Amino acid sequence: MPVRVHLDDLLHARRMTLTDLAQAVDITLANLSILKTGKAKAIRFSTLEAICRVLECQPGDLLAFIDEEGGGE
């Protein structure tokens, strides 16, 4: 998938676990895990907003588009 999720990096930088984030955002751990592993097909803007608010980041810090044809990030 050409969109990568950098949730692990953000959590590590903030010394926060996926469980902590799930509780703070009020999302199930299973759904957050699906997002973290890049298996999610979509994300609601309200969920993205909540994650960014808790992690004090911008959506671009969390998501990156990878041009698989061009090979760059």
N, C-alpha and C positions, 0 to 999 in steps of 0.2 A: 504494500500500500504506500502511495507516495506521501502520505502525511504521517509524520513521526511524532510521538508523544514523549516529552522529556520529563515526565512526572517523577521518575526515580531520582534524577539529578536535583530537581527542586526540593524534593523531600529530604534528600541527604544534606543539602546545603542548609536546610532549616532544622535539621535534627528532629524530623517528624516522621512517624510511621504512617503507613497506609491506613491503619486502623484509626489513628488520631485524626487524619484528614477525613475519613469517612464519617466519623462522629461529628466533626466540626461543620461539614458540608451537609450533613443529613442525607447521605446517600449510602446504599448498601455497600458493604465491602466487596461483594461479588461484582457489582456494576463498576465500581472504581477499579477493581483488578482488571476487568475487561478493557477499560480505557487505558490503564497503565501498560498492558501488554500489546496495545495497538490493534486489538481485535474488534474494537467498537466501530460500528458503521456510521454513527452520528453522535453528536453531543448537543444537548439543549443549551441555549445561550444562558439560561438561568443557572445551570450547573457549571458552565464555564465561568460565569461571573462569580459564583460562590467559591469555586476553587481559587480563582485569581485573588479574590478578597482575602481568603484565609492564608494563602501563600505569599501575599503581597507581591504579585507579579502581573505581567501583561500577558494576554493570550499568545503573543508571539514568543514568550519565554517558555510556554508550555507546548506549543505546537509548531512544527516546522514542515514545510513542503519540500520534498526531495524530488528533484527532476530526474527521474530514472532514465530518461532518454539522453539528457545532457550530463548525467552523472554527478551533478553538484548539489550542494545543500543551500 
